Every structure is written in C-alpha cells, then in structure tokens.
Amino acid sequence: MQNNKIKESVIKLITANLFPILFSLLFVCLLLPFLNVIPHRDGNIVFVQTNDYLKGGLQMYLNNWAVHPPLKIIISAILIKIIPSLPFSYNILGIIFGIAGIFGIYYLSLNTFTKKEAIISSSLLAISPLFIANSIFGLLDYILTVLIIIALLFYIKKRFIIYAFFASLCILTKETGLIFILTVLLIEIIFQIKNILNKNYKSLINIIYCLIPLIPWYIWTIYLNVNHKSIWDDYVFSNTKGGPFYVVIHNLLFLNIFTQYTKEHWSQLFILNFNWILWLFITLSLLIYLLKKIFGKALLNEIKKNKIKTKALIVIVTFFFLYLLTVLTFPTYTIPRYALPLIPCFIIFITLSITAIKNNYLKLLVLIAVYSIFLISLFSSSDPVSRVIWDTRIMNNQNLYSLDQTVAGNDGITYNYQYLLLIKDRTELIRKIENDKMSLNKNSCDFIFPDPNNDLKTFKILKINLNKFSICL
C-alpha cells in the first residue's frame, strides 16, 4: 500500500512537471559530452580561484585576485569536496544550475502568463546558444541569470521571504545583481506607495523584504574594507576614477555611454548570430499589439484586469533597460556572456510575440522559424549580417565569428555550442599527448595554453604531466 502511494506520487510529480523535465533532459544531453573537459580561459581562472579558496579560504582568494563576491567559488569548492573527481565535480555545477533555470522560467511563465508561454520559454532557454555556451563552467553571469529567474518567480508569487533569499544569492554571485534588486525595490515602492499614503503600513513589510538583499551586499563591502580590498575593478577602461559604480553613474549623468564598448555590447545582444531577426520580430509584434490595444481602447482595461502579468512585465522591461544602460555600457571587455541576465527577458519577449499571433497556421510557421533560428545559431556561425560585422576565422576546425579580435577579448568566442566542441577537442588533444598517443606539435601550443600562467596552475591541479608539454613552456 505504501509503495503504491509513493509510486502514484512520483507519477503525479513527473506528469505535473513533464515539460520542464523533458527540456532539462535535452539540456543535459547536449552537455553530457563535456562534463570532463579541462577548464578554459575565464572558466579556468575561476577554477584556479576555487583551488586557492580550497587551500587558503577567503583570505587566499582575496590576496591573489581582484575579487567578485564568493558564492560561485564556495559552491564549487563544496562540490569538489563531495565529488573528488576533477574536472567533473567542477563542471557539474553548470548543469545543476541550468536545470534549475529551465524549471524556474517554466514556472515563472506559468504563474505569470499561460502554460503555452511556459512550454515555449523553457524549451527556448534549454537550447539558447549563449546559455548553453556558458553552462559547462557555470561562470558568474550564468549563475546570476538562473538566480534572477528564480528570485523573480518567488517575487511574482508574493513569497517575499524566499525572494529575499534568492535575491541575496544574486548579490553574493556578482555585483551586477544589484541592478535586479534595485529594479524590484523600485517597482515594489511604486506599487505600494498608494497603500502607504493611505496609512496601510502593512504594505511596508513587502518593501522591507525587498531591502533584505542589500544586507549581505553591505556585509560583503565591509569585509572587503576590513581586508583592504576594493570591489572588483579589473580591466576598467575609463579615465574616470572612483570605482566601477562611480564610472557607471558618471557615464550616465554625462551621457558618456555611447562608446565602442556600448556599441559592441549592444551589437552582440541585438545582432549577433541571427538575433537581429528575432528582435525585428519582437519589435513588429509589439507595434501591432500596441496599435490594436490603443485604437481598441483596451490597453488600460487589460492592465487593470491582469495585475500579476502587468507587474511581472514592468519588472522585466525595467530591468532590461536598466541593465542595458548600466552593465552593457560599462567600459571593459565586451564578453558576450555579460548579456546573459537579459536572455530570459529576450526569450519571454519572443514567447509573448509568438502567442500573440491569432492565426494558428501563421503561429505554427513562426514557431518553426524561431526554433530553427535558435538551432542554427546554436550549432553554427552562419549569419551573413554577423559575418559582415565581425568576419570569421577558423579555430581548430570551428568557423567562428572573430569576436576575440575585437574589444570582446579572448572569451569573445564563448557564444554557442561551437565553443564547447572547441574545448572538447582541446581536452582530447591534451589527453592524447599526455598518454603518448600523439606527438605535440609546437603549433598547438597557443591552442593548449591560451592563458599560460593559469593553464599551468590547472595542469598541476589536475596532475597533468607538464614534461610532456615542455616545448610549449
């Protein structure tokens, strides 16, 4: 009897979560071949930082690096302790967070819109090129993206204590999480101001919950000050002094945001790898929607009728533009993953544009076209517009946009599945040389050691025989 009840509960659980389970399986299948790849470039830097933390705690991390908040390295260190099989135990974190992101956006869309939107949005996230490309090493922007999705879900559900917890994790992941926290705080104040003016002081409780995530941020800054460290300020290409936050505020106040860095960031978000087609579709859909609603005098009625949807969209749109004008105008290397926290917004905009189509045949055609664009951009770099803007170059049999030759820097190539194939080829080459199955060609040195200083540290951590690579050293 007890076994039957457990079986029924499991079946019900699977049935209720069938779609996010299926999309998570797809996501996992795409990433399974890469679970043992050797950390590379920025993924490698965070791997070395995690090793420093394992050896000497936060103090060693602070001493050796320009630091971001430590959540990622702490979680990675815990996983490495639990599963002492490197690099698997380091790489598995990205898959865990990816699954959480797929479930998160499914239930965010389900609670805010409808089941159709939930299915489309979660399936698109599971095959999103930028999301997939940055999943295996679980870098900060990737983890932040997932935590933002989950925090927003609980905010929309009015589970403010749980929201405060996940929003706090956002701020302990990367400084840019502040943009999301301040967005939610601003929107909550706007929505509650009428109640507060009417002396309904219970509304203040929600605002207090929205303030809680600022506490761990305050504690982190105090900890940095005590240790004579500043907030991350590496590779800030600005003559303005005073730290990264001052640079952002100064550039906004003096309209000094239209720089080559902004141009590159925005080009990647709005154009790179067929994104321009999807943004044109979103824009056209929005214009048609607004024209219909305005002329039909139905826009205000719809806003009043569905307050949850309205509030969610206001938060999403506000966050999108605040992030666009702050993080994506910041003068530093324009790495594609910096736009990752906007990818869920992008996917939700696409999803709503699809479901807004009334004609079922046209909707099906558009749906097929959107999935086709996602899949083509996931596995190839064949967009003619992107090729004109960035050109392409061959890197170990992968034909990639030449983003690494721009202000995007070395990690500019981390934008789709081709990057994962590249690092898998690198790992296989290293293992073959290590096992004497292949001779080392000096021409391969740059491919094997793109960041020699940190790559050497990683080879030592993974106990790779450096003598086999002596001609590169």
Salt bridges, closest charged atoms under 4 A:
ASP42 OD2 - ARG337 NH2 2.57
ASP141 OD1 - LYS174 NZ 2.78
ASP141 OD2 - ARG337 NE 3.21
GLU175 OE1 - HIS68 ND1 2.73
GLU188 OE1 - LYS311 NZ 2.88
GLU302 OE1 - LYS293 NZ 2.84
ASP404 OD2 - ARG393 NH2 2.35
ASP411 OD2 - ARG337 NH1 2.93
GLU428 OE2 - LYS424 NZ 2.55
GLU434 OE1 - ARG431 NH1 3.21
ASP436 OD1 - LYS468 NZ 3.53
ASP455 OD1 - ARG426 NH2 3.41
